[in-house]
Amino acid sequence: MKLNNIVPILRIFDVMKAREFYIDYLEFKVDWEHRFEDDLPLYMQISKNELKIHLSEHYGDCSPGAAIRIEVIGIKEFQMNLIEKQYNYSRPGLESKPWGSEECCVIDPFGNRIIFYENRNEDQ
């Protein structure tokens, strides 16, 4: 057996707010969308580089308020890019952690925390 990738599922409640945050602000792209019928909840996949995230309006898929960690190369540039966008609902800082990483945490409109991090030490 070989394990490959993890694809987190994050709960959303408003498609327009999700697009504003994930597509416009964080610069993910929409890979695909699915609804069983036009007026039913949306399930979609977004991606950036090799990273994939599923966003779901479905009640039973996941709970709001989740937290995920995403490893980044170039965390300072990433954080500055977010700050330069002057997004009304987020001005993330950069924090050095005692376990050897620099972290930039953003919280989506639904209470999910996305922690972007870069290890400072090569042996981490």
Helices and strands as residue ranges (DSSP letters): E 9-11, H 15-18, I 19-25, E 29-34, E 43-48, E 51-56, E 67-71, H 75-84, E 95-96, E 101-107, E 113-119
